[in-house]
Amino acid sequence: MTEIVVVILNYKTPDLAVKAAQSAAVAMTGFGGAILLVDNDSPDDSLDVMQTAVAGLSWPDHLTVQVLQSGRNGGFGAGNNFGIRAGRSICPKAEFVYILNPDAQVEENAIAALVDHLTSHPKAAIAGSWIYNQDGHDDCSAFRFPGIASEFEASIRFGPVTKLLKNYVVPLHLPETSGPVGWIVGASMLVRTDVLSEIGLFDETFFLYFEETDLCLRAHRAGYEVHFVRASKVCHIGSVSTGMGTWKRTPRYWYESRWYYYSKNYGRLYAIAATSMNVIGTSLWRIRRWIERKPNTNANRFLRDLIRHDVQAVFRPTPETSIQTNTDLPEMHLRARTE
């Protein structure tokens, strides 16, 4: 029986996380392994709520279901890394790791569709689901890698430019067929454990955002493919776990992750060029918006914050990469976090 470790990282959404685990348990019919709910050091009673809920529910006998405490809020990558490494200790024969957002509900055949796809496509290391929102609309699941051209296209928001740069538009929305893409969203992501052993886990230098983009890029550079799978469907309650949909002002960690992604993977000059294209595009969009009297859809002070952050970042050294290896967590450390 194929074994899978399911990691659901929670931060202050314990009820949703338990529901996500229940949906994953149904989708794990036919698979062995573990479902791990990892609390990322939430400042509320999330850990107690999840432990009580899990203890009071009925779970399939062939699955191990545990609630763990990461011990620190190091962000999305660090929390999931904790779960992945704990899963290796609990389920050492697992062939796959499945990352699932706490604010997501897995359809019954979603995990099986991802496993079947990776099994039939040996070059593919990572597979992602078709993510849709509560209204049934596509939530954008597959993407091209961002770059200088895409920064300009996305920021200027002008049809003729988008048409001219169509091959650089980052969102792929809903591809007509399953197959290779640049990167897939981390809300529903199946990864081969042997590939994680080769390329490492999420880079923990990212606190939030760009970490799955970076992981997929590392897989590509190692000679693997990343695939979108239409048959795997997951309902995502948009940005509940991160709050992105309600941002009035873009948090500093988004700018830090963006700058780190570019400077780490392409160099500082490239990062400067990408920011410059964003500034030019946003400025031109602002002029057109003023002329056409359209509302401002950017977060407050976005351009000002972007310029201030990146000008300061130019004079700081690029943060050191922090990629954990896919090794077991020490047994004592794991046990201490679950008491």
One Martini backbone bead per residue (centre of mass of N, CA, C, O) as a GRO file, in nm:
protein
  339
    1MET     BB    1   0.095   0.037   0.024
    2THR     BB    2   0.067   0.357  -0.017
    3GLU     BB    3   0.247   0.620   0.143
    4ILE     BB    4   0.133   0.916   0.328
    5VAL     BB    5   0.206   1.254   0.418
    6VAL     BB    6   0.002   1.475   0.595
    7VAL     BB    7   0.014   1.838   0.598
    8ILE     BB    8  -0.128   2.063   0.849
    9LEU     BB    9  -0.107   2.408   0.885
   10ASN     BB   10  -0.152   2.598   1.181
   11TYR     BB   11  -0.305   2.946   1.233
   12LYS     BB   12  -0.583   3.020   1.405
   13THR     BB   13  -0.754   2.748   1.249
   14PRO     BB   14  -0.865   2.475   1.392
   15ASP     BB   15  -1.140   2.399   1.267
   16LEU     BB   16  -1.043   2.392   0.974
   17ALA     BB   17  -0.815   2.185   1.010
   18VAL     BB   18  -0.998   1.947   1.091
   19LYS     BB   19  -1.165   1.947   0.831
   20ALA     BB   20  -0.927   1.894   0.645
   21ALA     BB   21  -0.854   1.619   0.774
   22GLN     BB   22  -1.120   1.478   0.710
   23SER     BB   23  -1.099   1.502   0.403
   24ALA     BB   24  -0.827   1.352   0.383
   25ALA     BB   25  -0.920   1.079   0.499
   26VAL     BB   26  -1.111   1.015   0.266
   27ALA     BB   27  -0.881   1.051   0.039
   28MET     BB   28  -0.705   0.801   0.186
   29THR     BB   29  -0.832   0.583   0.046
   30GLY     BB   30  -0.586   0.330  -0.011
   31PHE     BB   31  -0.398   0.468   0.202
   32GLY     BB   32  -0.125   0.515   0.384
   33GLY     BB   33  -0.024   0.671   0.702
   34ALA     BB   34  -0.037   1.032   0.772
   35ILE     BB   35  -0.193   1.287   0.983
   36LEU     BB   36  -0.069   1.623   1.033
   37LEU     BB   37  -0.122   1.858   1.287
   38VAL     BB   38   0.030   2.176   1.280
   39ASP     BB   39   0.124   2.400   1.518
   40ASN     BB   40   0.245   2.748   1.472
   41ASP     BB   41   0.239   2.891   1.749
   42SER     BB   42  -0.025   2.978   1.855
   43PRO     BB   43  -0.177   3.235   2.067
   44ASP     BB   44  -0.392   3.034   2.116
   45ASP     BB   45  -0.608   2.730   2.147
   46SER     BB   46  -0.543   2.537   1.906
   47LEU     BB   47  -0.413   2.285   2.025
   48ASP     BB   48  -0.650   2.201   2.210
   49VAL     BB   49  -0.871   2.192   1.996
   50MET     BB   50  -0.740   1.972   1.817
   51GLN     BB   51  -0.698   1.752   2.026
   52THR     BB   52  -0.996   1.722   2.107
   53ALA     BB   53  -1.115   1.668   1.827
   54VAL     BB   54  -0.943   1.421   1.744
   55ALA     BB   55  -1.021   1.244   1.996
   56GLY     BB   56  -1.350   1.265   1.917
   57LEU     BB   57  -1.287   1.119   1.655
   58SER     BB   58  -1.315   0.921   1.368
   59TRP     BB   59  -1.062   0.705   1.234
   60PRO     BB   60  -0.884   0.538   1.034
   61ASP     BB   61  -0.695   0.257   1.102
   62HIS     BB   62  -0.464   0.312   0.865
   63LEU     BB   63  -0.424   0.582   1.030
   64THR     BB   64  -0.223   0.847   1.143
   65VAL     BB   65  -0.327   1.085   1.399
   66GLN     BB   66  -0.178   1.408   1.465
   67VAL     BB   67  -0.082   1.654   1.711
   68LEU     BB   68   0.139   1.930   1.669
   69GLN     BB   69   0.424   2.126   1.787
   70SER     BB   70   0.666   2.339   1.663
   71GLY     BB   71   0.753   2.596   1.880
   72ARG     BB   72   0.740   2.793   1.619
   73ASN     BB   73   0.709   3.090   1.408
   74GLY     BB   74   0.866   3.046   1.087
   75GLY     BB   75   0.641   2.977   0.898
   76PHE     BB   76   0.545   2.791   0.635
   77GLY     BB   77   0.805   2.630   0.584
   78ALA     BB   78   0.886   2.552   0.875
   79GLY     BB   79   0.621   2.410   0.954
   80ASN     BB   80   0.625   2.197   0.724
   81ASN     BB   81   0.900   2.079   0.788
   82PHE     BB   82   0.823   1.966   1.057
   83GLY     BB   83   0.607   1.772   0.942
   84ILE     BB   84   0.786   1.615   0.746
   85ARG     BB   85   0.993   1.514   0.958
   86ALA     BB   86   0.787   1.377   1.139
   87GLY     BB   87   0.677   1.186   0.920
   88ARG     BB   88   0.942   1.029   0.885
   89SER     BB   89   0.937   0.913   1.173
   90ILE     BB   90   0.641   0.786   1.160
   91CYS     BB   91   0.672   0.739   0.817
   92PRO     BB   92   0.941   0.608   0.651
   93LYS     BB   93   0.776   0.484   0.377
   94ALA     BB   94   0.701   0.731   0.245
   95GLU     BB   95   0.649   0.856  -0.092
   96PHE     BB   96   0.471   1.102   0.015
   97VAL     BB   97   0.387   1.453   0.028
   98TYR     BB   98   0.105   1.639   0.167
   99ILE     BB   99   0.001   1.965   0.115
  100LEU     BB  100  -0.241   2.137   0.334
  101ASN     BB  101  -0.460   2.359   0.387
  102PRO     BB  102  -0.675   2.454   0.644
  103ASP     BB  103  -0.866   2.616   0.411
  104ALA     BB  104  -0.933   2.313   0.299
  105GLN     BB  105  -1.111   2.090   0.064
  106VAL     BB  106  -1.111   1.756  -0.016
  107GLU     BB  107  -1.171   1.559  -0.254
  108GLU     BB  108  -1.205   1.222  -0.273
  109ASN     BB  109  -0.992   1.201  -0.546
  110ALA     BB  110  -0.745   1.401  -0.518
  111ILE     BB  111  -0.503   1.228  -0.422
  112ALA     BB  112  -0.519   0.999  -0.630
  113ALA     BB  113  -0.470   1.180  -0.879
  114LEU     BB  114  -0.182   1.265  -0.799
  115VAL     BB  115  -0.056   0.985  -0.775
  116ASP     BB  116  -0.122   0.884  -1.061
  117HIS     BB  117   0.035   1.105  -1.208
  118LEU     BB  118   0.320   1.054  -1.089
  119THR     BB  119   0.333   0.754  -1.171
  120SER     BB  120   0.295   0.832  -1.496
  121HIS     BB  121   0.526   1.073  -1.425
  122PRO     BB  122   0.855   1.044  -1.353
  123LYS     BB  123   0.950   1.357  -1.396
  124ALA     BB  124   0.756   1.422  -1.176
  125ALA     BB  125   0.766   1.576  -0.841
  126ILE     BB  126   0.516   1.780  -0.867
  127ALA     BB  127   0.167   1.819  -0.759
  128GLY     BB  128  -0.138   1.996  -0.845
  129SER     BB  129  -0.438   2.140  -0.793
  130TRP     BB  130  -0.763   2.231  -0.841
  131ILE     BB  131  -0.853   2.548  -0.740
  132TYR     BB  132  -1.144   2.646  -0.557
  133ASN     BB  133  -1.401   2.823  -0.453
  134GLN     BB  134  -1.706   2.857  -0.293
  135ASP     BB  135  -1.834   2.943  -0.587
  136GLY     BB  136  -1.662   2.756  -0.810
  137HIS     BB  137  -1.418   2.921  -0.880
  138ASP     BB  138  -1.130   2.984  -0.999
  139ASP     BB  139  -0.807   3.025  -0.798
  140CYS     BB  140  -0.552   2.968  -0.912
  141SER     BB  141  -0.295   2.702  -0.955
  142ALA     BB  142  -0.114   2.806  -1.200
  143PHE     BB  143   0.234   2.893  -1.303
  144ARG     BB  144   0.462   3.112  -1.377
  145PHE     BB  145   0.751   3.255  -1.356
  146PRO     BB  146   0.879   3.520  -1.231
  147GLY     BB  147   0.976   3.853  -1.372
  148ILE     BB  148   1.049   4.126  -1.539
  149ALA     BB  149   0.809   4.113  -1.741
  150SER     BB  150   0.584   4.042  -1.530
  151GLU     BB  151   0.608   4.298  -1.360
  152PHE     BB  152   0.509   4.487  -1.583
  153GLU     BB  153   0.242   4.352  -1.666
  154ALA     BB  154   0.104   4.351  -1.378
  155SER     BB  155   0.134   4.670  -1.316
  156ILE     BB  156  -0.001   4.812  -1.575
  157ARG     BB  157  -0.276   4.698  -1.674
  158PHE     BB  158  -0.258   4.640  -2.010
  159GLY     BB  159  -0.375   4.479  -2.270
  160PRO     BB  160  -0.149   4.516  -2.491
  161VAL     BB  161   0.078   4.417  -2.302
  162THR     BB  162  -0.034   4.139  -2.239
  163LYS     BB  163  -0.034   4.043  -2.532
  164LEU     BB  164   0.274   4.082  -2.581
  165LEU     BB  165   0.330   3.918  -2.279
  166LYS     BB  166   0.184   3.630  -2.266
  167ASN     BB  167   0.449   3.444  -2.191
  168TYR     BB  168   0.468   3.617  -1.888
  169VAL     BB  169   0.224   3.541  -1.752
  170VAL     BB  170   0.175   3.400  -1.452
  171PRO     BB  171  -0.112   3.328  -1.466
  172LEU     BB  172  -0.292   3.026  -1.585
  173HIS     BB  173  -0.525   2.939  -1.429
  174LEU     BB  174  -0.695   2.705  -1.642
  175PRO     BB  175  -0.583   2.446  -1.764
  176GLU     BB  176  -0.694   2.219  -2.003
  177THR     BB  177  -0.451   2.040  -1.905
  178SER     BB  178  -0.251   1.822  -1.790
  179GLY     BB  179   0.077   1.938  -1.669
  180PRO     BB  180   0.323   2.139  -1.727
  181VAL     BB  181   0.468   2.388  -1.512
  182GLY     BB  182   0.610   2.594  -1.304
  183TRP     BB  183   0.397   2.646  -1.059
  184ILE     BB  184   0.233   2.567  -0.747
  185VAL     BB  185   0.018   2.578  -0.510
  186GLY     BB  186   0.038   2.512  -0.149
  187ALA     BB  187  -0.261   2.407  -0.080
  188SER     BB  188  -0.201   2.156  -0.302
  189MET     BB  189   0.075   1.929  -0.250
  190LEU     BB  190   0.264   1.683  -0.422
  191VAL     BB  191   0.559   1.501  -0.300
  192ARG     BB  192   0.847   1.353  -0.337
  193THR     BB  193   1.062   1.227  -0.102
  194ASP     BB  194   1.322   1.180  -0.276
  195VAL     BB  195   1.337   1.475  -0.375
  196LEU     BB  196   1.362   1.608  -0.098
  197SER     BB  197   1.633   1.462  -0.040
  198GLU     BB  198   1.779   1.615  -0.277
  199ILE     BB  199   1.669   1.941  -0.253
  200GLY     BB  200   1.496   1.978  -0.017
  201LEU     BB  201   1.320   2.187   0.151
  202PHE     BB  202   1.203   2.449   0.257
  203ASP     BB  203   1.286   2.777   0.268
  204GLU     BB  204   1.319   2.947   0.582
  205THR     BB  205   1.361   3.243   0.493
  206PHE     BB  206   1.081   3.224   0.433
  207PHE     BB  207   0.783   3.314   0.576
  208LEU     BB  208   0.590   3.432   0.332
  209TYR     BB  209   0.599   3.361   0.032
  210PHE     BB  210   0.769   3.193  -0.242
  211GLU     BB  211   0.837   2.902  -0.138
  212GLU     BB  212   0.700   2.727  -0.367
  213THR     BB  213   0.845   2.859  -0.600
  214ASP     BB  214   1.130   2.777  -0.509
  215LEU     BB  215   1.087   2.470  -0.499
  216CYS     BB  216   1.010   2.438  -0.800
  217LEU     BB  217   1.272   2.556  -0.913
  218ARG     BB  218   1.459   2.342  -0.789
  219ALA     BB  219   1.331   2.106  -0.941
  220HIS     BB  220   1.394   2.204  -1.225
  221ARG     BB  221   1.711   2.231  -1.181
  222ALA     BB  222   1.716   1.903  -1.121
  223GLY     BB  223   1.515   1.782  -1.373
  224TYR     BB  224   1.224   1.841  -1.310
  225GLU     BB  225   0.870   1.842  -1.275
  226VAL     BB  226   0.567   2.043  -1.282
  227HIS     BB  227   0.220   1.966  -1.209
  228PHE     BB  228  -0.103   1.986  -1.332
  229VAL     BB  229  -0.429   1.857  -1.192
  230ARG     BB  230  -0.756   1.842  -1.282
  231ALA     BB  231  -0.872   1.584  -1.115
  232SER     BB  232  -0.777   1.762  -0.877
  233LYS     BB  233  -0.994   1.879  -0.611
  234VAL     BB  234  -1.006   2.202  -0.430
  235CYS     BB  235  -1.136   2.381  -0.163
  236HIS     BB  236  -1.086   2.738  -0.111
  237ILE     BB  237  -1.061   2.965   0.152
  238GLY     BB  238  -0.957   3.259   0.084
  239SER     BB  239  -0.699   3.367   0.294
  240VAL     BB  240  -0.759   3.286   0.593
  241SER     BB  241  -0.465   3.205   0.700
  242THR     BB  242  -0.328   3.501   0.592
  243GLY     BB  243  -0.519   3.763   0.502
  244MET     BB  244  -0.478   3.881   0.210
  245GLY     BB  245  -0.779   3.976   0.134
  246THR     BB  246  -0.749   4.212   0.390
  247TRP     BB  247  -0.539   4.399   0.302
  248LYS     BB  248  -0.429   4.738   0.348
  249ARG     BB  249  -0.123   4.648   0.394
  250THR     BB  250   0.167   4.537   0.298
  251PRO     BB  251   0.370   4.329   0.431
  252ARG     BB  252   0.703   4.299   0.481
  253TYR     BB  253   0.737   3.989   0.413
  254TRP     BB  254   0.667   4.015   0.113
  255TYR     BB  255   0.907   4.188   0.025
  256GLU     BB  256   1.124   3.995   0.133
  257SER     BB  257   1.048   3.748  -0.039
  258ARG     BB  258   1.074   3.875  -0.315
  259TRP     BB  259   1.368   3.968  -0.298
  260TYR     BB  260   1.491   3.691  -0.224
  261TYR     BB  261   1.406   3.534  -0.472
  262TYR     BB  262   1.563   3.702  -0.683
  263SER     BB  263   1.850   3.721  -0.551
  264LYS     BB  264   1.898   3.418  -0.514
  265ASN     BB  265   1.821   3.310  -0.824
  266TYR     BB  266   1.942   3.590  -1.006
  267GLY     BB  267   2.022   3.835  -0.849
  268ARG     BB  268   2.050   4.171  -0.771
  269LEU     BB  269   2.016   4.300  -1.050
  270TYR     BB  270   1.752   4.158  -1.111
  271ALA     BB  271   1.592   4.269  -0.870
  272ILE     BB  272   1.616   4.564  -0.956
  273ALA     BB  273   1.478   4.529  -1.234
  274ALA     BB  274   1.207   4.424  -1.129
  275THR     BB  275   1.138   4.675  -0.962
  276SER     BB  276   1.154   4.881  -1.189
  277MET     BB  277   0.919   4.761  -1.356
  278ASN     BB  278   0.708   4.801  -1.136
  279VAL     BB  279   0.732   5.106  -1.104
  280ILE     BB  280   0.666   5.182  -1.394
  281GLY     BB  281   0.396   5.035  -1.420
  282THR     BB  282   0.252   5.167  -1.176
  283SER     BB  283   0.281   5.460  -1.271
  284LEU     BB  284   0.122   5.429  -1.536
  285TRP     BB  285  -0.137   5.329  -1.402
  286ARG     BB  286  -0.189   5.581  -1.230
  287ILE     BB  287  -0.227   5.776  -1.465
  288ARG     BB  288  -0.465   5.625  -1.594
  289ARG     BB  289  -0.645   5.625  -1.344
  290TRP     BB  290  -0.668   5.933  -1.321
  291ILE     BB  291  -0.792   5.985  -1.601
  292GLU     BB  292  -1.030   5.753  -1.557
  293ARG     BB  293  -1.128   5.740  -1.258
  294LYS     BB  294  -1.010   5.504  -1.095
  295PRO     BB  295  -0.971   5.288  -0.858
  296ASN     BB  296  -0.778   5.180  -0.594
  297THR     BB  297  -0.633   4.835  -0.577
  298ASN     BB  298  -0.419   4.886  -0.395
  299ALA     BB  299  -0.237   4.892  -0.145
  300ASN     BB  300  -0.136   5.085   0.080
  301ARG     BB  301   0.167   5.216  -0.011
  302PHE     BB  302   0.304   5.020  -0.210
  303LEU     BB  303   0.520   5.178  -0.369
  304ARG     BB  304   0.664   5.303  -0.128
  305ASP     BB  305   0.735   5.033   0.014
  306LEU     BB  306   0.891   4.901  -0.214
  307ILE     BB  307   1.114   5.110  -0.247
  308ARG     BB  308   1.216   5.121   0.044
  309HIS     BB  309   1.289   4.826   0.077
  310ASP     BB  310   1.481   4.785  -0.179
  311VAL     BB  311   1.684   5.003  -0.116
  312GLN     BB  312   1.774   4.874   0.151
  313ALA     BB  313   1.844   4.586   0.034
  314VAL     BB  314   2.088   4.666  -0.142
  315PHE     BB  315   2.266   4.724   0.142
  316ARG     BB  316   2.213   4.428   0.197
  317PRO     BB  317   2.258   4.119   0.257
  318THR     BB  318   2.185   3.825   0.153
  319PRO     BB  319   2.028   3.589   0.279
  320GLU     BB  320   2.068   3.293   0.405
  321THR     BB  321   2.022   2.984   0.333
  322SER     BB  322   1.735   2.766   0.468
  323ILE     BB  323   1.776   2.423   0.421
  324GLN     BB  324   1.628   2.145   0.497
  325THR     BB  325   1.654   1.824   0.554
  326ASN     BB  326   1.519   1.490   0.494
  327THR     BB  327   1.495   1.430   0.820
  328ASP     BB  328   1.463   1.322   1.112
  329LEU     BB  329   1.332   1.375   1.400
  330PRO     BB  330   1.396   1.376   1.703
  331GLU     BB  331   1.232   1.195   1.929
  332MET     BB  332   1.238   1.391   2.172
  333HIS     BB  333   1.139   1.640   2.020
  334LEU     BB  334   0.870   1.522   1.926
  335ARG     BB  335   0.756   1.445   2.204
  336ALA     BB  336   0.772   1.730   2.337
  337ARG     BB  337   0.553   1.859   2.127
  338THR     BB  338   0.303   1.641   2.223
  339GLU     BB  339   0.244   1.695   2.542
   0.00000   0.00000   0.00000
